[in-house]
Amino acid sequence: MNRLATLFLTAILAGFALIIVPGLAASFITSTAIANLLIAVGAIAVIVFAVALLYLAVRALLRKEWT
């Protein structure tokens, strides 16, 4: 279960990277549509994997698997 949680945390970090990088590399990305698409995909990834991580945490809390 720790591997799954680590994978979800990594996915959240990747989502944040997709949100931040288009803003930083605006001169390299010529199309604003592509930059907006990357930001939207990053935001969706952060939300989905944060919810999945919360689900794993609540499930572990209820089953007392924190040992």
PDB file of N, CA, C and O in Angstrom, chain B, residues numbered from 101:
ATOM      1  N   MET B 101       0.826  -1.193   0.000  1.00  0.00           N
ATOM      2  CA  MET B 101       0.000   0.000   0.000  1.00  0.00           C
ATOM      3  C   MET B 101       0.868   1.254   0.000  1.00  0.00           C
ATOM      4  O   MET B 101       0.459   2.286  -0.533  1.00  0.00           O
ATOM      5  N   ASN B 102       2.053   1.181   0.586  1.00  0.00           N
ATOM      6  CA  ASN B 102       2.921   2.350   0.578  1.00  0.00           C
ATOM      7  C   ASN B 102       3.389   2.692  -0.824  1.00  0.00           C
ATOM      8  O   ASN B 102       3.573   3.864  -1.151  1.00  0.00           O
ATOM      9  N   ARG B 103       3.585   1.668  -1.663  1.00  0.00           N
ATOM     10  CA  ARG B 103       3.968   1.924  -3.049  1.00  0.00           C
ATOM     11  C   ARG B 103       2.872   2.676  -3.791  1.00  0.00           C
ATOM     12  O   ARG B 103       3.148   3.580  -4.580  1.00  0.00           O
ATOM     13  N   LEU B 104       1.635   2.296  -3.532  1.00  0.00           N
ATOM     14  CA  LEU B 104       0.515   2.962  -4.193  1.00  0.00           C
ATOM     15  C   LEU B 104       0.411   4.409  -3.740  1.00  0.00           C
ATOM     16  O   LEU B 104       0.151   5.295  -4.554  1.00  0.00           O
ATOM     17  N   ALA B 105       0.606   4.655  -2.467  1.00  0.00           N
ATOM     18  CA  ALA B 105       0.559   6.021  -1.958  1.00  0.00           C
ATOM     19  C   ALA B 105       1.702   6.850  -2.535  1.00  0.00           C
ATOM     20  O   ALA B 105       1.515   8.018  -2.875  1.00  0.00           O
ATOM     21  N   THR B 106       2.870   6.254  -2.643  1.00  0.00           N
ATOM     22  CA  THR B 106       4.010   6.959  -3.239  1.00  0.00           C
ATOM     23  C   THR B 106       3.750   7.269  -4.705  1.00  0.00           C
ATOM     24  O   THR B 106       4.100   8.344  -5.192  1.00  0.00           O
ATOM     25  N   LEU B 107       3.143   6.334  -5.398  1.00  0.00           N
ATOM     26  CA  LEU B 107       2.792   6.565  -6.803  1.00  0.00           C
ATOM     27  C   LEU B 107       1.798   7.711  -6.943  1.00  0.00           C
ATOM     28  O   LEU B 107       1.932   8.544  -7.839  1.00  0.00           O
ATOM     29  N   PHE B 108       0.809   7.758  -6.068  1.00  0.00           N
ATOM     30  CA  PHE B 108      -0.171   8.842  -6.119  1.00  0.00           C
ATOM     31  C   PHE B 108       0.471  10.186  -5.781  1.00  0.00           C
ATOM     32  O   PHE B 108       0.150  11.196  -6.406  1.00  0.00           O
ATOM     33  N   LEU B 109       1.370  10.208  -4.805  1.00  0.00           N
ATOM     34  CA  LEU B 109       2.073  11.457  -4.485  1.00  0.00           C
ATOM     35  C   LEU B 109       2.920  11.930  -5.659  1.00  0.00           C
ATOM     36  O   LEU B 109       2.994  13.128  -5.935  1.00  0.00           O
ATOM     37  N   THR B 110       3.554  10.995  -6.344  1.00  0.00           N
ATOM     38  CA  THR B 110       4.334  11.340  -7.526  1.00  0.00           C
ATOM     39  C   THR B 110       3.437  11.896  -8.625  1.00  0.00           C
ATOM     40  O   THR B 110       3.813  12.837  -9.324  1.00  0.00           O
ATOM     41  N   ALA B 111       2.267  11.319  -8.774  1.00  0.00           N
ATOM     42  CA  ALA B 111       1.332  11.814  -9.784  1.00  0.00           C
ATOM     43  C   ALA B 111       0.843  13.220  -9.437  1.00  0.00           C
ATOM     44  O   ALA B 111       0.640  14.041 -10.332  1.00  0.00           O
ATOM     45  N   ILE B 112       0.654  13.503  -8.161  1.00  0.00           N
ATOM     46  CA  ILE B 112       0.256  14.844  -7.753  1.00  0.00           C
ATOM     47  C   ILE B 112       1.363  15.843  -8.064  1.00  0.00           C
ATOM     48  O   ILE B 112       1.092  16.942  -8.549  1.00  0.00           O
ATOM     49  N   LEU B 113       2.602  15.466  -7.788  1.00  0.00           N
ATOM     50  CA  LEU B 113       3.725  16.349  -8.119  1.00  0.00           C
ATOM     51  C   LEU B 113       3.829  16.570  -9.622  1.00  0.00           C
ATOM     52  O   LEU B 113       4.134  17.676 -10.069  1.00  0.00           O
ATOM     53  N   ALA B 114       3.579  15.532 -10.396  1.00  0.00           N
ATOM     54  CA  ALA B 114       3.593  15.691 -11.854  1.00  0.00           C
ATOM     55  C   ALA B 114       2.474  16.624 -12.308  1.00  0.00           C
ATOM     56  O   ALA B 114       2.654  17.397 -13.249  1.00  0.00           O
ATOM     57  N   GLY B 115       1.335  16.559 -11.652  1.00  0.00           N
ATOM     58  CA  GLY B 115       0.239  17.468 -11.968  1.00  0.00           C
ATOM     59  C   GLY B 115       0.605  18.911 -11.662  1.00  0.00           C
ATOM     60  O   GLY B 115       0.296  19.814 -12.439  1.00  0.00           O
ATOM     61  N   PHE B 116       1.266  19.129 -10.524  1.00  0.00           N
ATOM     62  CA  PHE B 116       1.721  20.480 -10.208  1.00  0.00           C
ATOM     63  C   PHE B 116       2.745  20.966 -11.227  1.00  0.00           C
ATOM     64  O   PHE B 116       2.760  22.143 -11.586  1.00  0.00           O
ATOM     65  N   ALA B 117       3.594  20.061 -11.688  1.00  0.00           N
ATOM     66  CA  ALA B 117       4.568  20.441 -12.712  1.00  0.00           C
ATOM     67  C   ALA B 117       3.861  20.859 -14.000  1.00  0.00           C
ATOM     68  O   ALA B 117       4.282  21.811 -14.658  1.00  0.00           O
ATOM     69  N   LEU B 118       2.797  20.160 -14.359  1.00  0.00           N
ATOM     70  CA  LEU B 118       2.046  20.532 -15.556  1.00  0.00           C
ATOM     71  C   LEU B 118       1.347  21.874 -15.387  1.00  0.00           C
ATOM     72  O   LEU B 118       1.087  22.561 -16.375  1.00  0.00           O
ATOM     73  N   ILE B 119       1.046  22.250 -14.175  1.00  0.00           N
ATOM     74  CA  ILE B 119       0.418  23.548 -13.940  1.00  0.00           C
ATOM     75  C   ILE B 119       1.454  24.665 -14.002  1.00  0.00           C
ATOM     76  O   ILE B 119       1.182  25.732 -14.551  1.00  0.00           O
ATOM     77  N   ILE B 120       2.638  24.429 -13.442  1.00  0.00           N
ATOM     78  CA  ILE B 120       3.641  25.482 -13.311  1.00  0.00           C
ATOM     79  C   ILE B 120       4.481  25.663 -14.566  1.00  0.00           C
ATOM     80  O   ILE B 120       4.778  26.796 -14.942  1.00  0.00           O
ATOM     81  N   VAL B 121       4.866  24.586 -15.215  1.00  0.00           N
ATOM     82  CA  VAL B 121       5.801  24.658 -16.337  1.00  0.00           C
ATOM     83  C   VAL B 121       5.293  25.497 -17.512  1.00  0.00           C
ATOM     84  O   VAL B 121       6.083  26.266 -18.059  1.00  0.00           O
ATOM     85  N   PRO B 122       4.039  25.403 -17.934  1.00  0.00           N
ATOM     86  CA  PRO B 122       3.610  26.262 -19.051  1.00  0.00           C
ATOM     87  C   PRO B 122       3.720  27.750 -18.737  1.00  0.00           C
ATOM     88  O   PRO B 122       3.971  28.554 -19.635  1.00  0.00           O
ATOM     89  N   GLY B 123       3.537  28.116 -17.497  1.00  0.00           N
ATOM     90  CA  GLY B 123       3.704  29.517 -17.119  1.00  0.00           C
ATOM     91  C   GLY B 123       5.145  29.961 -17.180  1.00  0.00           C
ATOM     92  O   GLY B 123       5.438  31.096 -17.556  1.00  0.00           O
ATOM     93  N   LEU B 124       6.051  29.065 -16.810  1.00  0.00           N
ATOM     94  CA  LEU B 124       7.470  29.402 -16.833  1.00  0.00           C
ATOM     95  C   LEU B 124       8.045  29.381 -18.243  1.00  0.00           C
ATOM     96  O   LEU B 124       8.919  30.181 -18.574  1.00  0.00           O
ATOM     97  N   ALA B 125       7.557  28.473 -19.064  1.00  0.00           N
ATOM     98  CA  ALA B 125       8.093  28.317 -20.414  1.00  0.00           C
ATOM     99  C   ALA B 125       7.145  28.906 -21.456  1.00  0.00           C
ATOM    100  O   ALA B 125       6.981  28.343 -22.539  1.00  0.00           O
ATOM    101  N   ALA B 126       6.536  30.014 -21.137  1.00  0.00           N
ATOM    102  CA  ALA B 126       5.570  30.621 -22.063  1.00  0.00           C
ATOM    103  C   ALA B 126       6.236  31.071 -23.355  1.00  0.00           C
ATOM    104  O   ALA B 126       5.592  31.102 -24.403  1.00  0.00           O
ATOM    105  N   SER B 127       7.504  31.417 -23.293  1.00  0.00           N
ATOM    106  CA  SER B 127       8.175  31.850 -24.515  1.00  0.00           C
ATOM    107  C   SER B 127       8.450  30.676 -25.447  1.00  0.00           C
ATOM    108  O   SER B 127       8.542  30.858 -26.661  1.00  0.00           O
ATOM    109  N   PHE B 128       8.583  29.472 -24.890  1.00  0.00           N
ATOM    110  CA  PHE B 128       8.830  28.306 -25.719  1.00  0.00           C
ATOM    111  C   PHE B 128       7.547  27.730 -26.294  1.00  0.00           C
ATOM    112  O   PHE B 128       7.540  27.202 -27.406  1.00  0.00           O
ATOM    113  N   ILE B 129       6.470  27.831 -25.542  1.00  0.00           N
ATOM    114  CA  ILE B 129       5.181  27.327 -26.017  1.00  0.00           C
ATOM    115  C   ILE B 129       4.485  28.475 -26.736  1.00  0.00           C
ATOM    116  O   ILE B 129       4.029  29.429 -26.106  1.00  0.00           O
ATOM    117  N   THR B 130       4.409  28.377 -28.042  1.00  0.00           N
ATOM    118  CA  THR B 130       3.881  29.486 -28.822  1.00  0.00           C
ATOM    119  C   THR B 130       2.361  29.568 -28.761  1.00  0.00           C
ATOM    120  O   THR B 130       1.788  30.650 -28.885  1.00  0.00           O
ATOM    121  N   SER B 131       1.724  28.447 -28.575  1.00  0.00           N
ATOM    122  CA  SER B 131       0.266  28.440 -28.576  1.00  0.00           C
ATOM    123  C   SER B 131      -0.268  28.529 -27.145  1.00  0.00           C
ATOM    124  O   SER B 131       0.120  27.750 -26.274  1.00  0.00           O
ATOM    125  N   THR B 132      -1.142  29.468 -26.924  1.00  0.00           N
ATOM    126  CA  THR B 132      -1.755  29.564 -25.594  1.00  0.00           C
ATOM    127  C   THR B 132      -2.738  28.429 -25.356  1.00  0.00           C
ATOM    128  O   THR B 132      -3.008  28.069 -24.210  1.00  0.00           O
ATOM    129  N   ALA B 133      -3.278  27.860 -26.439  1.00  0.00           N
ATOM    130  CA  ALA B 133      -4.195  26.737 -26.286  1.00  0.00           C
ATOM    131  C   ALA B 133      -3.475  25.529 -25.698  1.00  0.00           C
ATOM    132  O   ALA B 133      -4.026  24.826 -24.851  1.00  0.00           O
ATOM    133  N   ILE B 134      -2.248  25.288 -26.145  1.00  0.00           N
ATOM    134  CA  ILE B 134      -1.480  24.161 -25.607  1.00  0.00           C
ATOM    135  C   ILE B 134      -1.132  24.409 -24.144  1.00  0.00           C
ATOM    136  O   ILE B 134      -1.220  23.501 -23.318  1.00  0.00           O
ATOM    137  N   ALA B 135      -0.742  25.623 -23.830  1.00  0.00           N
ATOM    138  CA  ALA B 135      -0.421  25.957 -22.435  1.00  0.00           C
ATOM    139  C   ALA B 135      -1.650  25.804 -21.547  1.00  0.00           C
ATOM    140  O   ALA B 135      -1.551  25.268 -20.443  1.00  0.00           O
ATOM    141  N   ASN B 136      -2.787  26.261 -22.007  1.00  0.00           N
ATOM    142  CA  ASN B 136      -4.022  26.124 -21.225  1.00  0.00           C
ATOM    143  C   ASN B 136      -4.425  24.663 -21.074  1.00  0.00           C
ATOM    144  O   ASN B 136      -4.938  24.268 -20.027  1.00  0.00           O
ATOM    145  N   LEU B 137      -4.197  23.856 -22.113  1.00  0.00           N
ATOM    146  CA  LEU B 137      -4.509  22.432 -22.038  1.00  0.00           C
ATOM    147  C   LEU B 137      -3.619  21.742 -21.005  1.00  0.00           C
ATOM    148  O   LEU B 137      -4.100  20.921 -20.225  1.00  0.00           O
ATOM    149  N   LEU B 138      -2.328  22.069 -20.994  1.00  0.00           N
ATOM    150  CA  LEU B 138      -1.421  21.478 -20.009  1.00  0.00           C
ATOM    151  C   LEU B 138      -1.797  21.871 -18.590  1.00  0.00           C
ATOM    152  O   LEU B 138      -1.716  21.049 -17.677  1.00  0.00           O
ATOM    153  N   ILE B 139      -2.202  23.107 -18.397  1.00  0.00           N
ATOM    154  CA  ILE B 139      -2.631  23.558 -17.072  1.00  0.00           C
ATOM    155  C   ILE B 139      -3.897  22.822 -16.636  1.00  0.00           C
ATOM    156  O   ILE B 139      -4.014  22.426 -15.476  1.00  0.00           O
ATOM    157  N   ALA B 140      -4.841  22.637 -17.552  1.00  0.00           N
ATOM    158  CA  ALA B 140      -6.087  21.931 -17.227  1.00  0.00           C
ATOM    159  C   ALA B 140      -5.817  20.468 -16.898  1.00  0.00           C
ATOM    160  O   ALA B 140      -6.375  19.940 -15.937  1.00  0.00           O
ATOM    161  N   VAL B 141      -4.976  19.814 -17.675  1.00  0.00           N
ATOM    162  CA  VAL B 141      -4.648  18.411 -17.410  1.00  0.00           C
ATOM    163  C   VAL B 141      -3.933  18.276 -16.067  1.00  0.00           C
ATOM    164  O   VAL B 141      -4.201  17.344 -15.309  1.00  0.00           O
ATOM    165  N   GLY B 142      -3.030  19.203 -15.775  1.00  0.00           N
ATOM    166  CA  GLY B 142      -2.340  19.176 -14.490  1.00  0.00           C
ATOM    167  C   GLY B 142      -3.284  19.361 -13.316  1.00  0.00           C
ATOM    168  O   GLY B 142      -3.158  18.676 -12.301  1.00  0.00           O
ATOM    169  N   ALA B 143      -4.224  20.276 -13.447  1.00  0.00           N
ATOM    170  CA  ALA B 143      -5.188  20.509 -12.368  1.00  0.00           C
ATOM    171  C   ALA B 143      -6.078  19.292 -12.148  1.00  0.00           C
ATOM    172  O   ALA B 143      -6.365  18.925 -11.009  1.00  0.00           O
ATOM    173  N   ILE B 144      -6.510  18.673 -13.231  1.00  0.00           N
ATOM    174  CA  ILE B 144      -7.343  17.469 -13.104  1.00  0.00           C
ATOM    175  C   ILE B 144      -6.553  16.336 -12.460  1.00  0.00           C
ATOM    176  O   ILE B 144      -7.084  15.605 -11.624  1.00  0.00           O
ATOM    177  N   ALA B 145      -5.282  16.188 -12.847  1.00  0.00           N
ATOM    178  CA  ALA B 145      -4.452  15.130 -12.258  1.00  0.00           C
ATOM    179  C   ALA B 145      -4.257  15.353 -10.767  1.00  0.00           C
ATOM    180  O   ALA B 145      -4.327  14.405  -9.985  1.00  0.00           O
ATOM    181  N   VAL B 146      -4.016  16.582 -10.369  1.00  0.00           N
ATOM    182  CA  VAL B 146      -3.839  16.875  -8.942  1.00  0.00           C
ATOM    183  C   VAL B 146      -5.109  16.544  -8.174  1.00  0.00           C
ATOM    184  O   VAL B 146      -5.041  15.930  -7.109  1.00  0.00           O
ATOM    185  N   ILE B 147      -6.247  16.931  -8.686  1.00  0.00           N
ATOM    186  CA  ILE B 147      -7.515  16.683  -7.987  1.00  0.00           C
ATOM    187  C   ILE B 147      -7.806  15.190  -7.891  1.00  0.00           C
ATOM    188  O   ILE B 147      -8.162  14.696  -6.821  1.00  0.00           O
ATOM    189  N   VAL B 148      -7.660  14.469  -9.000  1.00  0.00           N
ATOM    190  CA  VAL B 148      -7.982  13.037  -9.014  1.00  0.00           C
ATOM    191  C   VAL B 148      -7.078  12.256  -8.065  1.00  0.00           C
ATOM    192  O   VAL B 148      -7.557  11.439  -7.280  1.00  0.00           O
ATOM    193  N   PHE B 149      -5.779  12.505  -8.135  1.00  0.00           N
ATOM    194  CA  PHE B 149      -4.878  11.728  -7.301  1.00  0.00           C
ATOM    195  C   PHE B 149      -4.903  12.169  -5.849  1.00  0.00           C
ATOM    196  O   PHE B 149      -4.600  11.366  -4.967  1.00  0.00           O
ATOM    197  N   ALA B 150      -5.250  13.412  -5.571  1.00  0.00           N
ATOM    198  CA  ALA B 150      -5.425  13.832  -4.185  1.00  0.00           C
ATOM    199  C   ALA B 150      -6.631  13.137  -3.564  1.00  0.00           C
ATOM    200  O   ALA B 150      -6.583  12.721  -2.406  1.00  0.00           O
ATOM    201  N   VAL B 151      -7.702  13.010  -4.324  1.00  0.00           N
ATOM    202  CA  VAL B 151      -8.883  12.288  -3.834  1.00  0.00           C
ATOM    203  C   VAL B 151      -8.546  10.816  -3.615  1.00  0.00           C
ATOM    204  O   VAL B 151      -8.973  10.224  -2.624  1.00  0.00           O
ATOM    205  N   ALA B 152      -7.783  10.224  -4.530  1.00  0.00           N
ATOM    206  CA  ALA B 152      -7.387   8.825  -4.369  1.00  0.00           C
ATOM    207  C   ALA B 152      -6.512   8.647  -3.132  1.00  0.00           C
ATOM    208  O   ALA B 152      -6.652   7.659  -2.410  1.00  0.00           O
ATOM    209  N   LEU B 153      -5.626   9.584  -2.886  1.00  0.00           N
ATOM    210  CA  LEU B 153      -4.770   9.515  -1.700  1.00  0.00           C
ATOM    211  C   LEU B 153      -5.590   9.656  -0.424  1.00  0.00           C
ATOM    212  O   LEU B 153      -5.341   8.955   0.557  1.00  0.00           O
ATOM    213  N   LEU B 154      -6.557  10.551  -0.433  1.00  0.00           N
ATOM    214  CA  LEU B 154      -7.444  10.691   0.733  1.00  0.00           C
ATOM    215  C   LEU B 154      -8.247   9.416   0.969  1.00  0.00           C
ATOM    216  O   LEU B 154      -8.473   9.020   2.113  1.00  0.00           O
ATOM    217  N   TYR B 155      -8.671   8.783  -0.107  1.00  0.00           N
ATOM    218  CA  TYR B 155      -9.405   7.524   0.016  1.00  0.00           C
ATOM    219  C   TYR B 155      -8.526   6.456   0.662  1.00  0.00           C
ATOM    220  O   TYR B 155      -8.975   5.742   1.559  1.00  0.00           O
ATOM    221  N   LEU B 156      -7.271   6.343   0.210  1.00  0.00           N
ATOM    222  CA  LEU B 156      -6.360   5.369   0.802  1.00  0.00           C
ATOM    223  C   LEU B 156      -6.100   5.667   2.273  1.00  0.00           C
ATOM    224  O   LEU B 156      -6.008   4.747   3.086  1.00  0.00           O
ATOM    225  N   ALA B 157      -5.983   6.924   2.614  1.00  0.00           N
ATOM    226  CA  ALA B 157      -5.728   7.300   4.004  1.00  0.00           C
ATOM    227  C   ALA B 157      -6.921   6.966   4.901  1.00  0.00           C
ATOM    228  O   ALA B 157      -6.743   6.451   6.005  1.00  0.00           O
ATOM    229  N   VAL B 158      -8.109   7.252   4.440  1.00  0.00           N
ATOM    230  CA  VAL B 158      -9.303   6.954   5.239  1.00  0.00           C
ATOM    231  C   VAL B 158      -9.476   5.450   5.379  1.00  0.00           C
ATOM    232  O   VAL B 158      -9.827   4.959   6.452  1.00  0.00           O
ATOM    233  N   ARG B 159      -9.232   4.717   4.298  1.00  0.00           N
ATOM    234  CA  ARG B 159      -9.349   3.262   4.353  1.00  0.00           C
ATOM    235  C   ARG B 159      -8.329   2.673   5.321  1.00  0.00           C
ATOM    236  O   ARG B 159      -8.653   1.762   6.082  1.00  0.00           O
ATOM    237  N   ALA B 160      -7.110   3.181   5.298  1.00  0.00           N
ATOM    238  CA  ALA B 160      -6.093   2.693   6.224  1.00  0.00           C
ATOM    239  C   ALA B 160      -6.436   3.065   7.664  1.00  0.00           C
ATOM    240  O   ALA B 160      -6.173   2.294   8.588  1.00  0.00           O
ATOM    241  N   LEU B 161      -7.014   4.231   7.852  1.00  0.00           N
ATOM    242  CA  LEU B 161      -7.397   4.661   9.188  1.00  0.00           C
ATOM    243  C   LEU B 161      -8.493   3.781   9.755  1.00  0.00           C
ATOM    244  O   LEU B 161      -8.460   3.412  10.928  1.00  0.00           O
ATOM    245  N   LEU B 162      -9.463   3.447   8.920  1.00  0.00           N
ATOM    246  CA  LEU B 162     -10.571   2.616   9.391  1.00  0.00           C
ATOM    247  C   LEU B 162     -10.146   1.170   9.618  1.00  0.00           C
ATOM    248  O   LEU B 162     -10.700   0.495  10.485  1.00  0.00           O
ATOM    249  N   ARG B 163      -9.181   0.690   8.860  1.00  0.00           N
ATOM    250  CA  ARG B 163      -8.693  -0.681   9.034  1.00  0.00           C
ATOM    251  C   ARG B 163      -7.501  -0.752   9.995  1.00  0.00           C
ATOM    252  O   ARG B 163      -7.009  -1.841  10.290  1.00  0.00           O
ATOM    253  N   LYS B 164      -7.050   0.371  10.471  1.00  0.00           N
ATOM    254  CA  LYS B 164      -5.910   0.473  11.386  1.00  0.00           C
ATOM    255  C   LYS B 164      -4.672  -0.185  10.784  1.00  0.00           C
ATOM    256  O   LYS B 164      -4.054  -1.045  11.412  1.00  0.00           O
ATOM    257  N   GLU B 165      -4.309   0.221   9.562  1.00  0.00           N
ATOM    258  CA  GLU B 165      -3.154  -0.346   8.864  1.00  0.00           C
ATOM    259  C   GLU B 165      -1.947   0.575   8.942  1.00  0.00           C
ATOM    260  O   GLU B 165      -1.083   0.506   8.068  1.00  0.00           O
ATOM    261  N   TRP B 166      -1.852   1.418   9.934  1.00  0.00           N
ATOM    262  CA  TRP B 166      -0.749   2.373   9.980  1.00  0.00           C
ATOM    263  C   TRP B 166       0.498   1.796  10.663  1.00  0.00           C
ATOM    264  O   TRP B 166       1.506   2.491  10.790  1.00  0.00           O
ATOM    265  N   THR B 167       0.438   0.543  11.098  1.00  0.00           N
ATOM    266  CA  THR B 167       1.598  -0.062  11.760  1.00  0.00           C
ATOM    267  C   THR B 167       2.575  -0.601  10.769  1.00  0.00           C
ATOM    268  O   THR B 167       3.610  -1.144  11.155  1.00  0.00           O
TER     269      THR B 167
END
